[in-house]
């Protein structure tokens, strides 16, 4: 389950991640992924058909979220040293503060990712683990970094056919 690891201004430790994220306009759910076949859940070198099977195995729940929030497409992204040439360089774009004209929605299938964002006057970092689904609202400045394991497999949901389009923010945002 997700955890808040850093926040400003420092107040009291957020005891309930869902409440904390909700207070800051960030939608969150935690899904049980035990029904996914092990290969699809933990494999990093998935073939095209396996990637499709991963998404299809989540179709009912993804469809519910898509219908509720107006998402029209989704895909599977895999970032890992064995499948992403020059991973560190590939991640540079995501490490820069940016925002989007649509929500940034991710469902973590495997690995971990740390999102840092400024929302409703607070800056905080939330670490997402397998089963965590998050929706960062359009316009919220954020960036992300893979955690120590340097691996992420996630479903991305989009509200437009353009997909992931970042608008970079001044470096002083955080």
N, C-alpha and C positions, 0 to 999 in steps of 0.2 A: 504494500500500500504506500502511496505517496507520503512524503514527509517534507516539512518546511525546515530548511537548514540554516537560513539566514534571513533577517528582515530588518528594515529600517523604516521609521524610527523604532528603536528597540523599546518594546513595551513589556508585556508578559508573554511567556512562551505560548504559542497557539496550541491548545490541547487537542482541538478537533480540526484536522486539515480541511475537511469538507466545509465546515463553517467559515474557516479563515479564507479559503479561496472564494467562497460564495460572497463574503463581505467585500471582496475586492473585484467582484464581477466576473470571476473565472469559473466556468462550469467544470465539474469533476464527477466522474463515476469510477468505480472499481469493478472489473469484470473477472469472473472465474474463467480461466482459459484451459482448465483441465480436459475439456472435451477435444481439444486440438490434438491430432496425432503428434507424437513426440518429435518426429522428423520436421514437421511444419513449425512446431513451437520452438525447437532448439537448434535446428539446422541453419547454417549461415550461407551455404552455397546452394541455395534453392534454385531449381530449374524454373523456366517460365511456367510450365504446368503446375509445379508445386506452389509457386507464388499465387497463381490463380486459385488453387485449391485452398490455400490459407485464407484468402479473402472470402471464398465461397463458404467456408466452414463458419464464418462469422456473419454471413449475409443477413440473417434474421435480425440480429442486434444492430448491425451497421445500418440496415434499412430503416429500423425504428428511429435511430439517431438522425439519419439523413432526412427522413420525412419530418421529424419534429423541428429541425433547425434549417431546412432548406439546402442541404448539401446535395450536389448532383453527381459527384463522382468520388472515387477513392482509389488509392493504389497502395502498394507495399514498398517501403524503402528499407534497404539493408545497408548499414554502415558498419564495416568490420575490416580489420587489416587484411584478411585473406580474400576479400571480395571487392574492396575499394582501393584501387591503386592510389598511392600517395594520400592516405587517409587524412593526415594532418593538414595538408594543403587543401583538400576537399572541404574540410570543416571550417576553414578561415572565414568564408562568407557567413556561416551561421553564428560565428562568434562576435559579429558586429551588431550593435544595437540597431534594430529595425522594427517596422510594423507592417501590417498588411491592410488592404482595403476590405478584406474578409477575415473571418475568424481563422485562427490557426488551430486545427484539430488534429490530435494524435492519439492513437491507441497503441500503447507499448505492448509488443508481443514477447520480446526478449531483450535483455540488456537493460541499461539504465541511461537516463538523460537528465541533466540539470538545467531547468529553465530559470533564468533570472528575468524579472519583469518589474515594471513600475505601473501600478494600477491603483486608482483611487487614493493617491497620495502616499502610497507605501511602495518600497522597493523590497523584493524578497526573492529567494531562490527556492524552488520546489523540485525535489528529485522524484522522478517517475520511475516506477518499476513495472515488471510484467503485469498486465491487467489494468493498468491505470489509463483512463481516457481523460483528456483535458481539452478544453476549448478556451483559447485565449482570445478575447474579443478583438474585433477589428479596431485598429488604431492604437492598441496597447503596445508600447515599446517593450521589446524583449530580445533576448538572445539565448542560445543554448550551447551546451558543451556536453560531450560524452563524459561519463564518469570514468573512474580508474580502469574499468574493464574494457573501455574503448570499443564497445559494441552496442548497436541499436538496431532492432527490427521493429518497425512500426507501420501501422496503417495510417495514411494521411487522407483526410476528407476535405473536399473542396466545394465552394459555393459557385464557382465559375469554371469554365473550361480552361481558363488560363493557368490554373494550378498555382504553384508556389511563386508569388511575385512579391519581392521585398522592396520596401521603401526605406532606405537607410537613414538613421537618425544621427544628430550630432553626437560625437563621442562623450560629451558632457552630460548626457541624459542620466547616466548612472553615477 
